[in-house]
Amino acid sequence: MGNGRPPLIAVVGSTASGKTEAGILVARALGAEICSVDSMLVYRGMDVGTAKPTLEQRALVPHHLIDLAEPSERFTLARYQEEAREAIDGVIARGSQPLLVGGSGLYYRAVVDGFVLPGEDPAVRAELEAEAGAAGVGTLYTRLEHLDPIAAAKIDRSNVRRVVRALEVPAITGTPFSAFSEAWGRYDPGRVQAAGIRIETQTLARRISDRVSAMFAAGLIDEVRGLVERGFGSWLTSTQAIGYSEMARHLDGRLSLEEAWEGTVRRTRNLARRQMTWFRRDPRVRWFDAGIGGAADVADDVLAFFRGT
């Protein structure tokens, strides 16, 4: 973190790797407080589909950076970075230790490495979002490929929010979005001690299928129905959430329940691959191989790693 502080500690990895359960076990053993590093757990009322830690789990260990915003709000990386700094400072001021737990690589790096993020212009962004709505995000992505092919190569062409952001930044700064990302290739070893959870591909795929089935059984359809009644379809950022988009399309008759399940599983597996790509780039991550039980299988090894034993 700098400022003479010891490095942060973190448990990272892909979705469905069991980080939540392992993080709680490790935090309780260390007397730590968990700081979530997840871009979707920030939204209130989106609980089932994001596998948000339950109230019972949060009663075992203090959790921070969860339920920060309404799903209708546009929640930015810069806002998360600011909230995370405050949360971490608060944990340290209480004489406790912050433990980062999550799988959002951008959020993790923004906190650990404290990068300076480019500013925003709501008017420019609104214009780009309107264009994406009228002409389709593919049109904007093609423009980004011409203007900043380095940035385009790293962005999912269907991710409206990120494509818009990659075009907004040069419009207001005159500097390509990729220029700001150069710092992301530098890894300061003194900032974090990170344990990464790694699960064999087929095992993780099975865990993802089981997890999505459990979400459907736990009431995801009712959760999404309530959000749709409040205007979910017009909320640009939160509608990117995996499972919510699919279930919303099921509710308006565009997908069968089986198709919604299959789409959620497919997108979750793709997300897991992207998350692992992010974390594999970071040489500071020490990897722990887990089995069908997920991260909980290696919680003791992770704890020993943090303790230096």
C-alpha positions, 0 to 999 in steps of 0.5 A: 500500500505504501506509506510505510504499511506492510503489504495487503493480503488477498485471496483471489481467483475465478468465480465459483472457486470458493473464495468466499468460504475460504476467505471467511476461514482465513479471516477468522483465523487471522482476526482480519476483516474482509474487503470485497474485490467484486464489481457486482457485490457493490449493488444492493438487492442483487444477492442471489445472482452474485453469490453475495456473502449471506448475512450469516457469513457476514456475522462471522467476519466483518465485510466491507465494500458490499451493498454500496449502491443501488442497481440503478446507479452508475458505479465506477472503478474510481468510486470503488477505489475511493471507497476501498481506501476508506474501508481499508484505512478504517480497518487498519485504524481499528487495529485489524487487518484487511483481507481482500477477497474477490475476482475482479481484476481491475478492482483488485489492481486499482486498490493494491497498486493505487493507479491514477484513473482518468477523469470522466465527462457525463455529457460525452459518456451520455452521447456515446451511450445513446449512440450505442443504444441507437446503432449498437455497441458493435459500431462503437467497438469498430471505431475503438479498433481504429482509434486504439487497437491496443485497448480494443484487443483487451475489451470484450466487444459486447461490454457496452460500459467498457467500450464507452469508457475506452472512447470517453477517455480519449475524447476528454483527455486527448490521450488513448485509453491504452496509454493509461493502462501501461501502468497495469503492466507494472507489479510492485512486489511490496504492495500485496501478498496474494494467494490465488485459487486455481481449479482444474478446468473441468472441475471448475466447469462442474462447480459453475453448473452446480452454482447456477442451478443453486442460484435458480433454485434459491430464487433468482427469478424472483429477485430479477422480477423485483428488479425488472419491476423497478426498471432494471432494463434501463440500468446500464452497468448492473444489466451487465451482470451475468444471470440477471440479463438472461433471467430478464429476457426469460421473464419477457419471453425471449428465452426459455428457462433452460436457455437462460440457465445455459446462457448464464453457465456459458457466460460464467465460464467465460468470465472465469477464464477472463478472471484467471487471465488477469490474475495469471499476469500478476507475478505476485500471486502464489497459486494453490490448486484446489479440487471439487471442494474449491478454495476451502480445500486449501484454506489451511495452506493459504493461512500458512502462506500468510503467516509465513509458516 
